[in-house]
Amino acid sequence: MTATLQPAGPATAAGPAPTPGRRRPRSSAARQRIEIVLLVGPALILFLGFVILPVILAAVYSLYNLPPAFRWEQLAEPDRFVGLANYQRAFDSPEFVRAIGNNFLILFASLLIQGPLAIGIALLLNRPLRGRTALRLLIFVPYVLAEVIAGLAWKLLLQPEGGVNAMLESLGLGFLQQNWLADPSIALWTLFWILTWKYLGFAIILMLAGLQGVPEELAEAAAIDGASWWQIQRHITIPLLGPTIRIWAFLSMIGALQLFDMVWVTVAPTVRGMATETMATYMVQQGQFAGQPGYGSAIAVILFFISLAVALIYQRLALRRDLAGAVTRGVR
């Protein structure tokens, strides 16, 4: 018998048949998009409703001269539209210009005084010290207190017959007694002291958290080479603490520009109008209590754009290298 060999066809030479698993990347990408929508969607809706929409409405209201209790249909009245007159009025107002100056004075004082003070205390508390945990807790307590409670407490203590003047009198330092919150020459600096007492603990805790990321091996190697403690902090610790310092400075600047509650609760309204007025307190005073919502909305828009400009400039100049290392592109 002779066996006949049949040539192998294309079907026998082909590889394994395609499996349904090859469609998984497309379904996985779709599932990932659905998860992003479900997770980000609620937060995005809240952000649009409580941040973006109020900014847009404030920009619209700022173009009108509106009564205290206005209705939507009044926006269609031709005599209500004033264009940019509210903005011109704001920058022509000495009170508002002084309020801008007060905000920036507090901003620069925070960076120049609170920053070095927080770094110095954090460096000391980072060393082995008896009662270090209790000291950290005591320093952080003022930040935990609500602004209204802290403001009212200091308002009572700094009254002419309050606890601060009474303590100075008992120590034989009666000549240092002042009308701390009513004297325009010192009211702003008194307010800055209260702000320092309130928010210094947050800065110290933030610096202490940043110090935990500084490798101890670098300090030990520098100490072996003969570097002093101050030289180690200056050339090793503080440069490595740079990202934390820059983040704190950003938060401090935005907080100084939007300062409202501590000023409103602590300082009397008459002094706010003279020496301690901020953009936020001026906005509330004019927009709500003076019955000028259009003018108050213009102040709000100006405050928004000043804060946005400062944030963008600072991000461009200081946070750029920190953000560049945190963003990855094209990673698969």
Protein Blocks (a to p, Z undefined) as FASTA:
>chain_A
ZZddddddfklmpccdddfklmmmmmmmmmmmmmmmmmmmmmmmmmmmmmmmmmmmmmmm
mmpccdfbdcfklmmpmklpgojmmmmmmmmpmklmmmmmmmmmmmmmmmmmmmmmmmmm
mmmmmpccehklmmmmmmmmmmmpcfklmmmmmmmmmgmklmklmmmmmnopammpccfk
lmmklmmmmmmmmmmmmmmmmmmmmmmmmmmmpcfklmmmmmmnopafklmmmmmmmmmm
mmmmmmmmmmmmmmmmmgcklmmmmpcfklmmmmmccfklmmmmmmmmnopaklmmmmmm
mmmmmmmmmmmmmmmmmmmmmmmmmpcghiZZ
